Each structure stands twice: as structure tokens, then as C-alpha cells.
């Protein structure tokens, strides 16, 4: 059972957009909050809305968990979040928090928007119109030509091509749009290709 259900939170939270993270301490607290056991995006938004800041939400978590029957609950430890920050810095990545001005507008209106994104490269592309091109890893000759053609033409028309960086159609679309703009979404993290 997720903490969302344990705490009685609805499946979809009322739309709440946290303010921009104001400093490194708030960024660290937001990372700790979303990395805390049984806290998903809906719970994160609910806690941020109720407590106003991530540090206050972290402080409230043990009592909320206890009230929900979860004993010995502890939020994500600070050293764990700091290690993630350091690893991201070594890779040249930057943390975007939901509510930050550079956070992708297309994601920010979702009830379960990712509270934290790690980004690398041209962050300005995240504010452009985007289209996803995804497909098989073992593309036919026709599929290969279509992916290249679509990505090239859509890129020339001002769209940023988004895909998952997988081999096959995804990789072809990225290569074809490299000059006009492409975004790779890596759900496993920047260090897991």
C-alpha cells in the first residue's frame, strides 16, 4: 500500500504548484521528500500544499505514518540525498523542481507530475513544443525511413523530438532531430542508459 492510500489521500490531488525552490536547502529537502519511502508524486504535492515547504513536510511524515499505522517511519536520510546531488554534479546535471521556472510546462499541470527532474544539456528545449516519437527496437527499412523523415520534418517545423533513447526508432528520431532539438527521457536516471 502506498502512503497516499495509507494516509487517505485521494488518487488525484488538487492542483497545487509549489513555489520555486528558493535555495539549496529547500532543493535538498524536496529531494529527500520525494525519495522518502512510500511518498509518490500525489502525496508529495499534498504534503507540500499542506505544510508549505519540504522541510516542514519531512518533519510531519513520521507522525502521519504513525497515525496511518506505519511504525518506525523515517524520511529519506540527508546523506542519501546528498549522495544523489554529488553524483548528478559529477555528470553535469541540474535539478529542476516542480514549480521552478524552467520546469517543463507540459508536465507541471499533471496531478502526478514528477516533483524532481534531473536535466543535462539545453534546458531551454523543455519550454518548446514537443512531440514524442517512439517505436520498435528492430525497425524495418520503411520504419527507419519514416522515423528519420518525421523527426527531421517536425524538427524543422519547430518541434522538439522527445523519446526514450532506446536503440531502433527512438535513436533514429534523436539522431534526425539533433540539429533542431531533441530530449531524451531516461526514467532509470541519467546514469542508466
N, C-alpha and C positions, 0 to 999 in steps of 0.2 A: 504494500500500500504506500502511495506517495504521501508526503507530508501535506500536499494540497488536500487530499481526502481526509487524512488524519485530523487536520485542523478544521475540517468542514468548509474549506474554501470551494467556491463554485468552479466548474470546469473552465469557464471563461471569466477572467477578471474584468471589472470595469476598466475602460481605457484610462490608464494613468501613465503619463510620460514623466519619468523622473527628470529633475533639472540636470544640466550638465554637471559632470563630476568636477568639483572645483579645485581639487589638489590631489597629490599623490596618496595621501592618507585615505581620502574618500575612494579613490580608484582601488586601492588595496582592499578596503572594506567591501566594496562591491564585488570584487573578485572572490573574496572569502565567502560572501553571502551566496553567490550562485554556485560555488564549489562545495557548499555545505551539504552534508548528507540529507537526502530527501527534500531538497529545495529545487524546484523546477522554475521555469520562467513565470508561470502564473503565480506561484507562491512568492517569488521574488518581487513581482510588481505589487502584489497585495501588501507585502511587508514594507516595501518602500513607501507605498501610499499611506499606510497606517502609522509608520514611525518617522517618516520624513527624511531619514538618512540611513545609509547602510550600517553604520556603527551602532545606531540605536536598534535597528532590526536584528543585528547579530546578538546584541545583549538580550533581546526579548526571546530569541529562539529556544534556549533551554527551558524557560517557563512554559512557552507554548507547547513544546514537545511533551513536557511532563503532564500538562493538562490533557493532552491527547493520548496519554498512556505510554509514551515513549520515554523510558528511563535512561539515565546516563547519557543524555544527548550533549554533544559538544559541536559547535560550529567548526568549519574548516580552520585548522590551525594557521596562524600567521606565517610560520616558516614554509608551509606548503605553498601558500600563495606567493610568497617572496621568491621561492624557487622557480615558479612559473614565470614571474616577472623577469628574473635574471635570464632564464632560457630564451624568452621572447626577445630580450635586448640583444643577446648574442646572435640571434637570427636577423636582427634589424627590423623587428616587428613593433607595431604600436598598438596599444589597447584603445578600442573605442567602446564607450559605454552607451547604452540606450539613453537617449536624451542629449548626448553630445551633438554639436552642430554637424560634424562630419559623418555621423551615423546614417546609414542608408535610409532615405525617406520611405522607400518601398517596404522596408521591414518594420519601421517604427510604429506603424498603425496596427500591427497584428497583436492579438490578445496574448499570444505566446512568443513574442519577438525575443530573439536571443539577447539577454541582458548585456553580454560582453562579446565582442568580436576582436580577434587579433588580425591586424592588417599589415600588409607589406607591399610596398610599391606605390603606385599612383592612387592616392586616396581620393583625388578629385573625380575619378571614374565612378565612384559609388553614388554620385549625385546625378549621373546621366541616365537617360532612358536605357533600360536593359531588356534583353531577350535571352532566354536560355536555349541552347542547342545541345541536346544530349542524344545518345544513341548507342548502338551496339559496339562492342569492342572489336568484333571481327566484321568489319564493314565490307559490303560488296563494292565493286567498282562504281556502280551508279550511286550508292550511298556516299562513297568518298567524294565523288564529283559534286553531289548535291550539298553536302556539308560545307565543302570549300566555297562553293558558289553562294550559298545562303549567308555564310559568315562574312564573306567579302562584300557582298551587296548590302547587307544590313549594316555592317560597319561603315561603309561609305555613306549610308543614309543617316548616320548619327547615332546608331545604337551600339551600346557596349554589349559584347557577347559574353554570357555567363555559362560556365559549365563546371564539371567536376574534376577536370584534369586527368581523367582516365584515358587509357590508350583507346584508339579507334576514333569514333565520331567526335568525341569530346576533344581529344588532342588535335584533330584536324581543324575543328572550329576555332580553337585557341590560336593555332598557327596562322590561319587565314585572317584572323582579326587582330593580329599582334600590332599592326601599324595604326589601327583605328581605335583599339581599346578592347581589352579582354579581362575578365575577372574569373579567377579560379576559386571555387568554393571547396574547401577542404575540411569536411566535417570531423575528421580524426585529429585535426591540429596541423599547424604549419610544419611540424617536424615529422609528419606521417604522410608520405606521398602515396 
